[in-house]
């Protein structure tokens, strides 16, 4: 038996890595997707939102042990983010950072959509299988859309800092108490609130429009990112009332979940994630 020396072994590993990178690159730029006509969208009622939430909570109960364990990551990330921002004298970005979670939430919940999809189709399901969503037939498109949402999040943080710099800044606040007092007791503070909420709503509306049903569609079918986004936007156009209500439900749920050091996300995030898959099945034919 031939035993390779370290140089030979290293060369083989480099070659294998290069092959893997080429495969990933090809999947990113030439994905195996269906470029046919976009899926049909049907009308839904407000009652369908309730049904989706009930089914989503039922999925959460079914997967409770798995999703509670993995969802503990989100409070941990939130607390680490709060600690990092306070230590970096960036307290002004604390609220925008937490509020911005809604922008990347659909991407973070992809594994939840996959678990609901597998349960619905009768496949074996654990949290490990849920993460196989990132190796699905449309994995490249999923990552592209996820990157778009992360970019939106970064732009939102830059916009939030600029708004602070033009109102209460540009110097960072001395303490959280001082910052809170300046926000609620000064004209500049209220200007920051109004402008910040307006700009934040615009970012949230863009993120919601392009992603509310895009990720479930990419998991369910071989579709391009453009088809998925177009279908998501069309779903809002066909069902403006129910879809707007769904966006408010998601925003309120995430806000509620962030109470008590984000521990509520352990329940809220998986419920909303599973419910989003159920809503997708109601909307897209």
Secondary structure, 3 states (H helix, E strand, C coil): CCCCCHHHHHHHHHHHHHHHHHHHHHHHHCCCCECCCCCCECCCCHHHHHHHHHHHHHHHHHCHHHHHHHHHHHHHHHHHHHHHHHHCCCHHHHHHHHHCHHHHHHHHCHHHHHHHHHHHHCCCCCHHHHHHHHHCCCHHHHHHHHHHHHHHHHHHHHHHHHHHHHHCCCCCCCCHHHHHHHHHHCHHHHHHHHHHHHHHHHHHHHHHHHHCCHHHHHHHCCECHHHHHHHHHHHHHHCHHHHHHHHHHHHHHHHHHCCCCCCCHHHHHHHHHHHHHHHHHHHEC
